[in-house]
Amino acid sequence: MHTVRWTVPSTSVVSGRFELTEVEYARIAPLLPAMIPRRGVRWRDHRQVINGIVFRVGTGVPWRDVPARYGPWKTLYKRFARWQEDGTWARIEAMLQADADAAGDLDWHGKADSTIVRAHQHAAGARKGG
């Protein structure tokens, strides 16, 4: 188990609680796929979409309940799923993890025990009915 702490200089401007700062977005922007619009379709800005995804993940609301300021919920979901399939999220995680590890911000010695991770009574593998 590890913990990642993002440290952002105090000069960066935060737009909202679940929105990336200029510094945060600049760190991940090179890892995002190129924005190639399809004919007749205007592509949503990656930053707007990521902010919507961060809002959804941070709050746990259903995709349909993400505020309209982030764009259509279907766009958010499709890009989230596409980036999961093509490895974009994995590349972002690896880069942030490497940066945090180099800065000494990771705790690689985290522990969990049964008082933290509880299993359902049927997860023990006992046979049903006896």
N, CA, C and O atoms as a Tinker XYZ file with bonds, in Angstrom:
   520  protein
     1  N      0.853000   -1.172000    0.000000    73     2
     2  CA     0.000000    0.000000    0.000000    64     1     3
     3  C      0.897000    1.232000    0.000000    63     2     4     5
     4  O      1.929000    1.255000    0.671000    81     3
     5  N      0.505000    2.249000   -0.747000    73     3     6
     6  CA     1.303000    3.455000   -0.799000    64     5     7
     7  C      0.399000    4.673000   -0.798000    63     6     8     9
     8  O     -0.782000    4.603000   -1.140000    81     7
     9  N      0.977000    5.766000   -0.412000    73     7    10
    10  CA     0.242000    7.021000   -0.345000    64     9    11
    11  C      0.934000    8.031000   -1.244000    63    10    12    13
    12  O      2.151000    8.203000   -1.171000    81    11
    13  N      0.158000    8.702000   -2.094000    73    11    14
    14  CA     0.727000    9.730000   -2.958000    64    13    15
    15  C      0.196000   11.076000   -2.497000    63    14    16    17
    16  O     -1.011000   11.257000   -2.343000    81    15
    17  N      1.100000   12.012000   -2.278000    73    15    18
    18  CA     0.708000   13.365000   -1.903000    64    17    19
    19  C      1.161000   14.292000   -3.007000    63    18    20    21
    20  O      2.351000   14.364000   -3.314000    81    19
    21  N      0.211000   15.012000   -3.613000    73    19    22
    22  CA     0.581000   16.002000   -4.616000    64    21    23
    23  C      0.957000   17.263000   -3.901000    63    22    24    25
    24  O      0.201000   17.771000   -3.073000    81    23
    25  N      2.129000   17.775000   -4.218000    73    23    26
    26  CA     2.513000   19.056000   -3.663000    64    25    27
    27  C      2.490000   20.068000   -4.791000    63    26    28    29
    28  O      3.143000   19.883000   -5.818000    81    27
    29  N      1.741000   21.130000   -4.598000    73    27    30
    30  CA     1.569000   22.147000   -5.614000    64    29    31
    31  C      2.064000   23.465000   -5.058000    63    30    32    33
    32  O      1.701000   23.843000   -3.944000    81    31
    33  N      2.893000   24.176000   -5.822000    73    31    34
    34  CA     3.368000   25.469000   -5.335000    64    33    35
    35  C      2.200000   26.392000   -5.022000    63    34    36    37
    36  O      1.153000   26.328000   -5.666000    81    35
    37  N      2.389000   27.245000   -4.035000    73    35    38
    38  CA     1.307000   28.130000   -3.613000    64    37    39
    39  C      0.943000   29.165000   -4.669000    63    38    40    41
    40  O     -0.086000   29.827000   -4.540000    81    39
    41  N      1.755000   29.325000   -5.709000    73    39    42
    42  CA     1.453000   30.294000   -6.754000    64    41    43
    43  C      0.411000   29.779000   -7.744000    63    42    44    45
    44  O     -0.113000   30.557000   -8.541000    81    43
    45  N      0.102000   28.480000   -7.710000    73    43    46
    46  CA    -0.884000   27.955000   -8.650000    64    45    47
    47  C     -2.291000   28.350000   -8.199000    63    46    48    49
    48  O     -2.580000   28.448000   -7.006000    81    47
    49  N     -3.133000   28.566000   -9.167000    73    47    50
    50  CA    -4.495000   28.992000   -8.891000    64    49    51
    51  C     -5.413000   27.784000   -8.965000    63    50    52    53
    52  O     -5.379000   27.042000   -9.947000    81    51
    53  N     -6.225000   27.579000   -7.952000    73    51    54
    54  CA    -7.165000   26.471000   -7.913000    64    53    55
    55  C     -8.527000   26.988000   -8.334000    63    54    56    57
    56  O     -9.054000   27.932000   -7.746000    81    55
    57  N     -9.100000   26.354000   -9.373000    73    55    58
    58  CA   -10.396000   26.789000   -9.877000    64    57    59
    59  C    -11.539000   26.319000   -8.994000    63    58    60    61
    60  O    -12.466000   27.079000   -8.713000    81    59
    61  N    -11.477000   25.095000   -8.567000    73    59    62
    62  CA   -12.533000   24.523000   -7.754000    64    61    63
    63  C    -12.004000   23.313000   -7.012000    63    62    64    65
    64  O    -10.873000   22.878000   -7.229000    81    63
    65  N    -12.823000   22.785000   -6.150000    73    63    66
    66  CA   -12.393000   21.694000   -5.286000    64    65    67
    67  C    -11.914000   20.472000   -6.065000    63    66    68    69
    68  O    -10.922000   19.846000   -5.689000    81    67
    69  N    -12.609000   20.129000   -7.144000    73    67    70
    70  CA   -12.251000   18.927000   -7.898000    64    69    71
    71  C    -11.604000   19.265000   -9.235000    63    70    72    73
    72  O    -11.639000   18.451000  -10.158000    81    71
    73  N    -11.021000   20.437000   -9.352000    73    71    74
    74  CA   -10.447000   20.843000  -10.631000    64    73    75
    75  C     -8.932000   20.972000  -10.528000    63    74    76    77
    76  O     -8.399000   21.452000   -9.527000    81    75
    77  N     -8.253000   20.536000  -11.579000    73    75    78
    78  CA    -6.807000   20.573000  -11.600000    64    77    79
    79  C     -6.299000   22.004000  -11.706000    63    78    80    81
    80  O     -6.900000   22.842000  -12.377000    81    79
    81  N     -5.192000   22.268000  -11.040000    73    79    82
    82  CA    -4.539000   23.562000  -11.164000    64    81    83
    83  C     -3.751000   23.569000  -12.475000    63    82    84    85
    84  O     -3.623000   22.539000  -13.136000    81    83
    85  N     -3.231000   24.729000  -12.839000    73    83    86
    86  CA    -2.390000   24.838000  -14.038000    64    85    87
    87  C     -1.177000   23.921000  -13.930000    63    86    88    89
    88  O     -0.816000   23.242000  -14.891000    81    87
    89  N     -0.556000   23.904000  -12.762000    73    87    90
    90  CA     0.639000   23.089000  -12.539000    64    89    91
    91  C      0.310000   21.605000  -12.648000    63    90    92    93
    92  O      1.041000   20.859000  -13.299000    81    91
    93  N     -0.761000   21.175000  -12.030000    73    91    94
    94  CA    -1.152000   19.759000  -12.082000    64    93    95
    95  C     -1.458000   19.328000  -13.509000    63    94    96    97
    96  O     -1.013000   18.271000  -13.957000    81    95
    97  N     -2.220000   20.153000  -14.219000    73    95    98
    98  CA    -2.569000   19.787000  -15.593000    64    97    99
    99  C     -1.326000   19.766000  -16.482000    63    98   100   101
   100  O     -1.195000   18.889000  -17.337000    81    99
   101  N     -0.427000   20.705000  -16.294000    73    99   102
   102  CA     0.796000   20.756000  -17.101000    64   101   103
   103  C      1.635000   19.490000  -16.915000    63   102   104   105
   104  O      2.327000   19.061000  -17.838000    81   103
   105  N      1.574000   18.898000  -15.730000    73   103   106
   106  CA     2.344000   17.670000  -15.466000    64   105   107
   107  C      1.812000   16.478000  -16.257000    63   106   108   109
   108  O      2.592000   15.640000  -16.711000    81   107
   109  N      0.490000   16.394000  -16.426000    73   107   110
   110  CA    -0.071000   15.216000  -17.087000    64   109   111
   111  C     -0.407000   15.441000  -18.561000    63   110   112   113
   112  O     -0.590000   14.471000  -19.296000    81   111
   113  N     -0.491000   16.679000  -19.005000    73   111   114
   114  CA    -0.896000   16.986000  -20.384000    64   113   115
   115  C     -0.077000   16.246000  -21.441000    63   114   116   117
   116  O     -0.659000   15.763000  -22.413000    81   115
   117  N      1.259000   16.133000  -21.297000    73   115   118
   118  CA     2.033000   15.424000  -22.326000    64   117   119
   119  C      1.675000   13.941000  -22.446000    63   118   120   121
   120  O      1.980000   13.319000  -23.464000    81   119
   121  N      1.039000   13.367000  -21.431000    73   119   122
   122  CA     0.701000   11.945000  -21.453000    64   121   123
   123  C     -0.679000   11.667000  -22.045000    63   122   124   125
   124  O     -1.052000   10.510000  -22.236000    81   123
   125  N     -1.430000   12.718000  -22.332000    73   123   126
   126  CA    -2.789000   12.558000  -22.858000    64   125   127
   127  C     -2.756000   12.338000  -24.369000    63   126   128   129
   128  O     -1.875000   12.859000  -25.053000    81   127
   129  N     -3.715000   11.568000  -24.892000    73   127   130
   130  CA    -3.777000   11.355000  -26.339000    64   129   131
   131  C     -4.014000   12.677000  -27.073000    63   130   132   133
   132  O     -4.564000   13.623000  -26.511000    81   131
   133  N     -3.594000   12.721000  -28.321000    73   131   134
   134  CA    -3.814000   13.905000  -29.148000    64   133   135
   135  C     -5.310000   14.118000  -29.337000    63   134   136   137
   136  O     -6.082000   13.165000  -29.442000    81   135
   137  N     -5.695000   15.369000  -29.377000    73   135   138
   138  CA    -7.116000   15.693000  -29.588000    64   137   139
   139  C     -7.375000   15.757000  -31.094000    63   138   140   141
   140  O     -7.127000   16.782000  -31.729000    81   139
   141  N     -7.870000   14.665000  -31.656000    73   139   142
   142  CA    -8.162000   14.586000  -33.077000    64   141   143
   143  C     -9.677000   14.555000  -33.244000    63   142   144   145
   144  O    -10.300000   13.509000  -33.066000    81   143
   145  N    -10.269000   15.697000  -33.586000    73   143   146
   146  CA   -11.726000   15.738000  -33.722000    64   145   147
   147  C    -12.193000   14.949000  -34.934000    63   146   148   149
   148  O    -11.528000   14.922000  -35.969000    81   147
   149  N    -13.330000   14.319000  -34.792000    73   147   150
   150  CA   -13.956000   13.637000  -35.922000    64   149   151
   151  C    -14.743000   14.661000  -36.716000    63   150   152   153
   152  O    -15.146000   15.696000  -36.186000    81   151
   153  N    -14.954000   14.376000  -37.953000    73   151   154
   154  CA   -15.642000   15.304000  -38.831000    64   153   155
   155  C    -17.002000   15.692000  -38.271000    63   154   156   157
   156  O    -17.846000   14.840000  -37.991000    81   155
   157  N    -17.194000   16.995000  -38.115000    73   155   158
   158  CA   -18.480000   17.502000  -37.658000    64   157   159
   159  C    -18.684000   17.478000  -36.158000    63   158   160   161
   160  O    -19.722000   17.922000  -35.669000    81   159
   161  N    -17.721000   16.973000  -35.426000    73   159   162
   162  CA   -17.863000   16.864000  -33.978000    64   161   163
   163  C    -16.778000   17.698000  -33.298000    63   162   164   165
   164  O    -15.593000   17.532000  -33.588000    81   163
   165  N    -17.178000   18.589000  -32.401000    73   163   166
   166  CA   -16.213000   19.388000  -31.642000    64   165   167
   167  C    -15.786000   18.582000  -30.412000    63   166   168   169
   168  O    -16.617000   18.109000  -29.637000    81   167
   169  N    -14.481000   18.443000  -30.261000    73   167   170
   170  CA   -13.975000   17.678000  -29.129000    64   169   171
   171  C    -13.939000   18.523000  -27.882000    63   170   172   173
   172  O    -13.546000   19.689000  -27.931000    81   171
   173  N    -14.340000   17.960000  -26.776000    73   171   174
   174  CA   -14.225000   18.627000  -25.475000    64   173   175
   175  C    -12.766000   18.708000  -25.090000    63   174   176   177
   176  O    -11.983000   17.798000  -25.362000    81   175
   177  N    -12.416000   19.802000  -24.457000    73   175   178
   178  CA   -11.072000   20.011000  -23.961000    64   177   179
   179  C    -10.725000   18.921000  -22.944000    63   178   180   181
   180  O    -11.535000   18.598000  -22.075000    81   179
   181  N     -9.521000   18.358000  -23.056000    73   179   182
   182  CA    -9.091000   17.302000  -22.128000    64   181   183
   183  C     -9.189000   17.760000  -20.671000    63   182   184   185
   184  O     -9.629000   17.004000  -19.805000    81   183
   185  N     -8.785000   18.975000  -20.414000    73   183   186
   186  CA    -8.787000   19.457000  -19.022000    64   185   187
   187  C    -10.196000   19.504000  -18.459000    63   186   188   189
   188  O    -10.412000   19.112000  -17.312000    81   187
   189  N    -11.149000   19.970000  -19.235000    73   187   190
   190  CA   -12.542000   20.022000  -18.787000    64   189   191
   191  C    -13.051000   18.607000  -18.495000    63   190   192   193
   192  O    -13.728000   18.376000  -17.493000    81   191
   193  N    -12.724000   17.681000  -19.368000    73   191   194
   194  CA   -13.162000   16.290000  -19.190000    64   193   195
   195  C    -12.498000   15.674000  -17.952000    63   194   196   197
   196  O    -13.166000   15.013000  -17.157000    81   195
   197  N    -11.203000   15.886000  -17.790000    73   195   198
   198  CA   -10.511000   15.336000  -16.616000    64   197   199
   199  C    -11.102000   15.910000  -15.337000    63   198   200   201
   200  O    -11.294000   15.183000  -14.362000    81   199
   201  N    -11.390000   17.197000  -15.331000    73   199   202
   202  CA   -12.014000   17.792000  -14.147000    64   201   203
   203  C    -13.354000   17.125000  -13.848000    63   202   204   205
   204  O    -13.682000   16.895000  -12.684000    81   203
   205  N    -14.126000   16.813000  -14.879000    73   203   206
   206  CA   -15.393000   16.107000  -14.685000    64   205   207
   207  C    -15.191000   14.708000  -14.142000    63   206   208   209
   208  O    -15.936000   14.260000  -13.270000    81   207
   209  N    -14.184000   14.015000  -14.657000    73   207   210
   210  CA   -13.887000   12.664000  -14.177000    64   209   211
   211  C    -13.418000   12.714000  -12.725000    63   210   212   213
   212  O    -13.829000   11.892000  -11.907000    81   211
   213  N    -12.561000   13.679000  -12.411000    73   211   214
   214  CA   -12.085000   13.837000  -11.027000    64   213   215
   215  C    -13.268000   14.138000  -10.105000    63   214   216   217
   216  O    -13.333000   13.614000   -8.994000    81   215
   217  N    -14.202000   14.978000  -10.557000    73   215   218
   218  CA   -15.392000   15.274000   -9.758000    64   217   219
   219  C    -16.181000   13.994000   -9.499000    63   218   220   221
   220  O    -16.583000   13.725000   -8.366000    81   219
   221  N    -16.401000   13.211000  -10.545000    73   219   222
   222  CA   -17.196000   11.986000  -10.428000    64   221   223
   223  C    -16.517000   10.983000   -9.492000    63   222   224   225
   224  O    -17.169000   10.395000   -8.628000    81   223
   225  N    -15.211000   10.790000   -9.666000    73   223   226
   226  CA   -14.480000    9.838000   -8.828000    64   225   227
   227  C    -14.400000   10.336000   -7.386000    63   226   228   229
   228  O    -14.520000    9.553000   -6.443000    81   227
   229  N    -14.197000   11.637000   -7.223000    73   227   230
   230  CA   -14.071000   12.201000   -5.880000    64   229   231
   231  C    -15.353000   12.217000   -5.082000    63   230   232   233
   232  O    -15.325000   12.104000   -3.857000    81   231
   233  N    -16.485000   12.357000   -5.765000    73   231   234
   234  CA   -17.762000   12.425000   -5.063000    64   233   235
   235  C    -18.519000   11.109000   -5.066000    63   234   236   237
   236  O    -19.334000   10.856000   -4.179000    81   235
   237  N    -18.254000   10.270000   -6.057000    73   235   238
   238  CA   -18.963000    8.998000   -6.151000    64   237   239
   239  C    -20.340000    9.101000   -6.769000    63   238   240   241
   240  O    -21.102000    8.135000   -6.731000    81   239
   241  N    -20.683000   10.255000   -7.342000    73   239   242
   242  CA   -22.002000   10.405000   -7.956000    64   241   243
   243  C    -22.073000    9.562000   -9.221000    63   242   244   245
   244  O    -21.037000    9.259000   -9.813000    81   243
   245  N    -23.273000    9.177000   -9.648000    73   243   246
   246  CA   -23.410000    8.485000  -10.938000    64   245   247
   247  C    -22.953000    9.412000  -12.075000    63   246   248   249
   248  O    -23.000000   10.636000  -11.953000    81   247
   249  N    -22.513000    8.803000  -13.172000    73   247   250
   250  CA   -22.059000    9.601000  -14.314000    64   249   251
   251  C    -23.095000   10.638000  -14.726000    63   250   252   253
   252  O    -22.742000   11.776000  -15.037000    81   251
   253  N    -24.351000   10.262000  -14.730000    73   251   254
   254  CA   -25.423000   11.163000  -15.172000    64   253   255
   255  C    -25.583000   12.396000  -14.278000    63   254   256   257
   256  O    -26.194000   13.384000  -14.683000    81   255
   257  N    -25.037000   12.334000  -13.072000    73   255   258
   258  CA   -25.202000   13.439000  -12.125000    64   257   259
   259  C    -24.002000   14.384000  -12.060000    63   258   260   261
   260  O    -23.972000   15.289000  -11.226000    81   259
   261  N    -23.017000   14.180000  -12.930000    73   259   262
   262  CA   -21.878000   15.096000  -12.979000    64   261   263
   263  C    -22.390000   16.440000  -13.518000    63   262   264   265
   264  O    -23.129000   16.456000  -14.502000    81   263
   265  N    -22.016000   17.561000  -12.899000    73   263   266
   266  CA   -22.501000   18.875000  -13.347000    64   265   267
   267  C    -22.212000   19.145000  -14.826000    63   266   268   269
   268  O    -21.180000   18.734000  -15.355000    81   267
   269  N    -23.123000   19.828000  -15.466000    73   267   270
   270  CA   -23.034000   20.106000  -16.902000    64   269   271
   271  C    -21.816000   20.949000  -17.266000    63   270   272   273
   272  O    -21.400000   20.946000  -18.424000    81   271
   273  N    -21.239000   21.664000  -16.317000    73   271   274
   274  CA   -20.071000   22.510000  -16.633000    64   273   275
   275  C    -18.881000   21.686000  -17.117000    63   274   276   277
   276  O    -17.947000   22.228000  -17.708000    81   275
   277  N    -18.913000   20.381000  -16.867000    73   275   278
   278  CA   -17.837000   19.510000  -17.317000    64   277   279
   279  C    -18.112000   18.901000  -18.687000    63   278   280   281
   280  O    -17.250000   18.219000  -19.241000    81   279
   281  N    -19.282000   19.132000  -19.232000    73   279   282
   282  CA   -19.656000   18.573000  -20.526000    64   281   283
   283  C    -20.644000   17.437000  -20.343000    63   282   284   285
   284  O    -21.006000   17.089000  -19.219000    81   283
   285  N    -21.079000   16.860000  -21.464000    73   283   286
   286  CA   -22.041000   15.749000  -21.395000    64   285   287
   287  C    -21.457000   14.548000  -20.653000    63   286   288   289
   288  O    -20.296000   14.187000  -20.848000    81   287
   289  N    -22.266000   13.946000  -19.812000    73   287   290
   290  CA   -21.780000   12.828000  -19.008000    64   289   291
   291  C    -21.297000   11.677000  -19.883000    63   290   292   293
   292  O    -20.352000   10.978000  -19.516000    81   291
   293  N    -21.935000   11.471000  -21.040000    73   291   294
   294  CA   -21.506000   10.380000  -21.926000    64   293   295
   295  C    -20.089000   10.617000  -22.446000    63   294   296   297
   296  O    -19.312000    9.674000  -22.593000    81   295
   297  N    -19.760000   11.869000  -22.721000    73   295   298
   298  CA   -18.402000   12.200000  -23.160000    64   297   299
   299  C    -17.398000   11.861000  -22.065000    63   298   300   301
   300  O    -16.348000   11.277000  -22.333000    81   299
   301  N    -17.729000   12.234000  -20.829000    73   299   302
   302  CA   -16.833000   11.946000  -19.701000    64   301   303
   303  C    -16.619000   10.449000  -19.553000    63   302   304   305
   304  O    -15.491000    9.976000  -19.414000    81   303
   305  N    -17.724000    9.714000  -19.584000    73   303   306
   306  CA   -17.630000    8.266000  -19.399000    64   305   307
   307  C    -16.847000    7.606000  -20.531000    63   306   308   309
   308  O    -15.982000    6.763000  -20.292000    81   307
   309  N    -17.162000    8.000000  -21.771000    73   307   310
   310  CA   -16.482000    7.371000  -22.915000    64   309   311
   311  C    -14.985000    7.636000  -22.887000    63   310   312   313
   312  O    -14.188000    6.739000  -23.160000    81   311
   313  N    -14.601000    8.868000  -22.559000    73   311   314
   314  CA   -13.172000    9.174000  -22.517000    64   313   315
   315  C    -12.504000    8.453000  -21.343000    63   314   316   317
   316  O    -11.382000    7.963000  -21.473000    81   315
   317  N    -13.192000    8.389000  -20.197000    73   315   318
   318  CA   -12.672000    7.654000  -19.046000    64   317   319
   319  C    -12.411000    6.196000  -19.440000    63   318   320   321
   320  O    -11.339000    5.659000  -19.161000    81   319
   321  N    -13.384000    5.564000  -20.084000    73   319   322
   322  CA   -13.263000    4.154000  -20.479000    64   321   323
   323  C    -12.194000    3.973000  -21.560000    63   322   324   325
   324  O    -11.412000    3.024000  -21.502000    81   323
   325  N    -12.156000    4.870000  -22.536000    73   323   326
   326  CA   -11.168000    4.775000  -23.615000    64   325   327
   327  C     -9.752000    4.892000  -23.059000    63   326   328   329
   328  O     -8.856000    4.146000  -23.455000    81   327
   329  N     -9.560000    5.837000  -22.135000    73   327   330
   330  CA    -8.228000    6.022000  -21.564000    64   329   331
   331  C     -7.841000    4.862000  -20.656000    63   330   332   333
   332  O     -6.656000    4.576000  -20.483000    81   331
   333  N     -8.823000    4.200000  -20.081000    73   331   334
   334  CA    -8.522000    2.998000  -19.297000    64   333   335
   335  C     -8.023000    1.900000  -20.230000    63   334   336   337
   336  O     -7.045000    1.220000  -19.920000    81   335
   337  N     -8.684000    1.726000  -21.362000    73   335   338
   338  CA    -8.306000    0.685000  -22.320000    64   337   339
   339  C     -6.955000    0.938000  -22.975000    63   338   340   341
   340  O     -6.166000    0.011000  -23.159000    81   339
   341  N     -6.686000    2.200000  -23.330000    73   339   342
   342  CA    -5.444000    2.478000  -24.059000    64   341   343
   343  C     -4.241000    2.730000  -23.150000    63   342   344   345
   344  O     -3.142000    2.981000  -23.645000    81   343
   345  N     -4.426000    2.668000  -21.843000    73   343   346
   346  CA    -3.311000    2.782000  -20.909000    64   345   347
   347  C     -2.969000    4.202000  -20.480000    63   346   348   349
   348  O     -1.964000    4.410000  -19.800000    81   347
   349  N     -3.779000    5.178000  -20.861000    73   347   350
   350  CA    -3.501000    6.566000  -20.492000    64   349   351
   351  C     -3.468000    6.732000  -18.980000    63   350   352   353
   352  O     -2.545000    7.349000  -18.447000    81   351
   353  N     -4.462000    6.190000  -18.282000    73   351   354
   354  CA    -4.498000    6.329000  -16.820000    64   353   355
   355  C     -3.289000    5.649000  -16.179000    63   354   356   357
   356  O     -2.726000    6.162000  -15.212000    81   355
   357  N     -2.890000    4.493000  -16.718000    73   355   358
   358  CA    -1.732000    3.773000  -16.164000    64   357   359
   359  C     -0.446000    4.593000  -16.350000    63   358   360   361
   360  O      0.403000    4.623000  -15.459000    81   359
   361  N     -0.304000    5.255000  -17.505000    73   359   362
   362  CA     0.876000    6.089000  -17.737000    64   361   363
   363  C      0.904000    7.278000  -16.782000    63   362   364   365
   364  O      1.954000    7.630000  -16.244000    81   363
   365  N     -0.260000    7.894000  -16.577000    73   363   366
   366  CA    -0.341000    9.031000  -15.650000    64   365   367
   367  C      0.006000    8.579000  -14.242000    63   366   368   369
   368  O      0.780000    9.237000  -13.546000    81   367
   369  N     -0.564000    7.458000  -13.822000    73   367   370
   370  CA    -0.282000    6.951000  -12.478000    64   369   371
   371  C      1.203000    6.630000  -12.307000    63   370   372   373
   372  O      1.798000    6.962000  -11.283000    81   371
   373  N      1.797000    5.986000  -13.308000    73   371   374
   374  CA     3.216000    5.627000  -13.219000    64   373   375
   375  C      4.095000    6.868000  -13.118000    63   374   376   377
   376  O      5.045000    6.891000  -12.336000    81   375
   377  N      3.786000    7.903000  -13.903000    73   375   378
   378  CA     4.582000    9.132000  -13.867000    64   377   379
   379  C      4.434000    9.830000  -12.520000    63   378   380   381
   380  O      5.430000   10.247000  -11.931000    81   379
   381  N      3.213000    9.962000  -12.029000    73   379   382
   382  CA     2.998000   10.625000  -10.740000    64   381   383
   383  C      3.633000    9.832000   -9.601000    63   382   384   385
   384  O      4.195000   10.404000   -8.668000    81   383
   385  N      3.534000    8.516000   -9.692000    73   383   386
   386  CA     4.132000    7.668000   -8.659000    64   385   387
   387  C      5.655000    7.792000   -8.673000    63   386   388   389
   388  O      6.280000    7.871000   -7.616000    81   387
   389  N      6.250000    7.810000   -9.858000    73   387   390
   390  CA     7.704000    7.954000   -9.961000    64   389   391
   391  C      8.148000    9.309000   -9.417000    63   390   392   393
   392  O      9.144000    9.396000   -8.699000    81   391
   393  N      7.407000   10.370000   -9.759000    73   391   394
   394  CA     7.736000   11.705000   -9.254000    64   393   395
   395  C      7.630000   11.760000   -7.727000    63   394   396   397
   396  O      8.499000   12.311000   -7.053000    81   395
   397  N      6.549000   11.179000   -7.197000    73   395   398
   398  CA     6.347000   11.196000   -5.748000    64   397   399
   399  C      7.409000   10.358000   -5.039000    63   398   400   401
   400  O      7.881000   10.722000   -3.962000    81   399
   401  N      7.779000    9.233000   -5.651000    73   399   402
   402  CA     8.806000    8.383000   -5.051000    64   401   403
   403  C     10.147000    9.107000   -5.039000    63   402   404   405
   404  O     10.867000    9.057000   -4.041000    81   403
   405  N     10.489000    9.775000   -6.131000    73   403   406
   406  CA    11.750000   10.514000   -6.211000    64   405   407
   407  C     11.793000   11.648000   -5.182000    63   406   408   409
   408  O     12.857000   11.985000   -4.661000    81   407
   409  N     10.630000   12.230000   -4.897000    73   407   410
   410  CA    10.567000   13.327000   -3.924000    64   409   411
   411  C     10.458000   12.818000   -2.484000    63   410   412   413
   412  O     10.470000   13.612000   -1.544000    81   411
   413  N     10.353000   11.501000   -2.311000    73   411   414
   414  CA    10.233000   10.932000   -0.974000    64   413   415
   415  C      8.837000   11.061000   -0.378000    63   414   416   417
   416  O      8.669000   11.008000    0.840000    81   415
   417  N      7.835000   11.232000   -1.242000    73   415   418
   418  CA     6.465000   11.415000   -0.766000    64   417   419
   419  C      5.657000   10.124000   -0.682000    63   418   420   421
   420  O      4.472000   10.168000   -0.354000    81   419
   421  N      6.267000    8.979000   -0.970000    73   419   422
   422  CA     5.543000    7.714000   -0.901000    64   421   423
   423  C      5.911000    6.944000    0.354000    63   422   424   425
   424  O      7.070000    6.926000    0.769000    81   423
   425  N      4.917000    6.311000    0.950000    73   423   426
   426  CA     5.141000    5.433000    2.087000    64   425   427
   427  C      4.926000    4.012000    1.589000    63   426   428   429
   428  O      3.791000    3.548000    1.484000    81   427
   429  N      6.018000    3.326000    1.283000    73   427   430
   430  CA     5.934000    1.979000    0.741000    64   429   431
   431  C      5.765000    0.925000    1.837000    63   430   432   433
   432  O      5.707000   -0.269000    1.540000    81   431
   433  N      5.686000    1.347000    3.080000    73   431   434
   434  CA     5.604000    0.402000    4.189000    64   433   435
   435  C      4.230000    0.392000    4.847000    63   434   436   437
   436  O      4.108000    0.062000    6.027000    81   435
   437  N      3.200000    0.751000    4.092000    73   435   438
   438  CA     1.848000    0.732000    4.631000    64   437   439
   439  C      1.421000   -0.685000    4.970000    63   438   440   441
   440  O      1.895000   -1.646000    4.366000    81   439
   441  N      0.546000   -0.808000    5.914000    73   439   442
   442  CA     0.098000   -2.130000    6.348000    64   441   443
   443  C     -1.425000   -2.143000    6.444000    63   442   444   445
   444  O     -2.060000   -1.112000    6.666000    81   443
   445  N     -1.989000   -3.321000    6.275000    73   443   446
   446  CA    -3.422000   -3.519000    6.459000    64   445   447
   447  C     -3.608000   -4.827000    7.214000    63   446   448   449
   448  O     -2.860000   -5.783000    7.009000    81   447
   449  N     -4.592000   -4.864000    8.074000    73   447   450
   450  CA    -4.887000   -6.116000    8.764000    64   449   451
   451  C     -6.393000   -6.333000    8.735000    63   450   452   453
   452  O     -7.128000   -5.531000    8.159000    81   451
   453  N     -6.847000   -7.397000    9.345000    73   451   454
   454  CA    -8.260000   -7.776000    9.258000    64   453   455
   455  C     -9.182000   -6.778000    9.945000    63   454   456   457
   456  O    -10.390000   -6.805000    9.708000    81   455
   457  N     -8.654000   -5.907000   10.781000    73   455   458
   458  CA    -9.524000   -4.915000   11.401000    64   457   459
   459  C     -9.834000   -3.785000   10.418000    63   458   460   461
   460  O    -10.760000   -3.002000   10.632000    81   459
   461  N     -9.049000   -3.709000    9.336000    73   459   462
   462  CA    -9.273000   -2.684000    8.324000    64   461   463
   463  C     -9.992000   -3.262000    7.119000    63   462   464   465
   464  O    -10.925000   -2.649000    6.601000    81   463
   465  N     -9.568000   -4.434000    6.667000    73   463   466
   466  CA   -10.141000   -5.060000    5.492000    64   465   467
   467  C    -11.032000   -6.202000    5.959000    63   466   468   469
   468  O    -10.555000   -7.281000    6.311000    81   467
   469  N    -12.301000   -5.949000    5.955000    73   467   470
   470  CA   -13.236000   -6.972000    6.438000    64   469   471
   471  C    -13.787000   -7.788000    5.271000    63   470   472   473
   472  O    -14.039000   -7.258000    4.189000    81   471
   473  N    -13.968000   -9.073000    5.510000    73   471   474
   474  CA   -14.540000   -9.953000    4.498000    64   473   475
   475  C    -15.945000  -10.351000    4.926000    63   474   476   477
   476  O    -16.241000  -10.471000    6.115000    81   475
   477  N    -16.792000  -10.551000    3.944000    73   475   478
   478  CA   -18.150000  -11.019000    4.215000    64   477   479
   479  C    -18.063000  -12.433000    4.768000    63   478   480   481
   480  O    -17.118000  -13.161000    4.465000    81   479
   481  N    -19.042000  -12.826000    5.575000    73   479   482
   482  CA   -18.995000  -14.140000    6.209000    64   481   483
   483  C    -18.942000  -15.275000    5.196000    63   482   484   485
   484  O    -18.383000  -16.332000    5.486000    81   483
   485  N    -19.516000  -15.074000    4.013000    73   483   486
   486  CA   -19.508000  -16.126000    3.003000    64   485   487
   487  C    -18.213000  -16.136000    2.189000    63   486   488   489
   488  O    -18.031000  -17.015000    1.346000    81   487
   489  N    -17.327000  -15.193000    2.417000    73   487   490
   490  CA   -16.068000  -15.128000    1.687000    64   489   491
   491  C    -15.035000  -16.089000    2.255000    63   490   492   493
   492  O    -13.961000  -16.248000    1.675000    81   491
   493  N    -15.339000  -16.737000    3.380000    73   491   494
   494  CA   -14.375000  -17.626000    4.024000    64   493   495
   495  C    -14.231000  -18.961000    3.289000    63   494   496   497
   496  O    -13.320000  -19.730000    3.596000    81   495
   497  N    -15.105000  -19.250000    2.331000    73   495   498
   498  CA   -14.979000  -20.477000    1.555000    64   497   499
   499  C    -15.718000  -21.656000    2.117000    63   498   500   501
   500  O    -15.541000  -22.776000    1.636000    81   499
   501  N    -16.551000  -21.444000    3.133000    73   499   502
   502  CA   -17.313000  -22.560000    3.695000    64   501   503
   503  C    -18.361000  -23.042000    2.685000    63   502   504   505
   504  O    -18.908000  -22.258000    1.910000    81   503
   505  N    -18.621000  -24.346000    2.717000    73   503   506
   506  CA   -19.626000  -24.910000    1.810000    64   505   507
   507  C    -21.015000  -24.489000    2.258000    63   506   508   509
   508  O    -21.291000  -24.325000    3.446000    81   507
   509  N    -21.865000  -24.321000    1.281000    73   507   510
   510  CA   -23.252000  -23.952000    1.579000    64   509   511
   511  C    -23.993000  -25.168000    2.128000    63   510   512   513
   512  O    -23.743000  -26.298000    1.710000    81   511
   513  N    -24.897000  -24.929000    3.059000    73   511   514
   514  CA   -25.784000  -25.978000    3.557000    64   513   515
   515  C    -25.116000  -26.999000    4.452000    63   514   516   517
   516  O    -25.653000  -28.095000    4.615000    81   515
   517  N    -23.988000  -26.698000    5.031000    73   515   518
   518  CA   -23.521000  -27.666000    5.963000    64   517   519
   519  C    -22.107000  -27.689000    6.219000    63   518   520
   520  O    -21.636000  -28.501000    7.015000    81   519
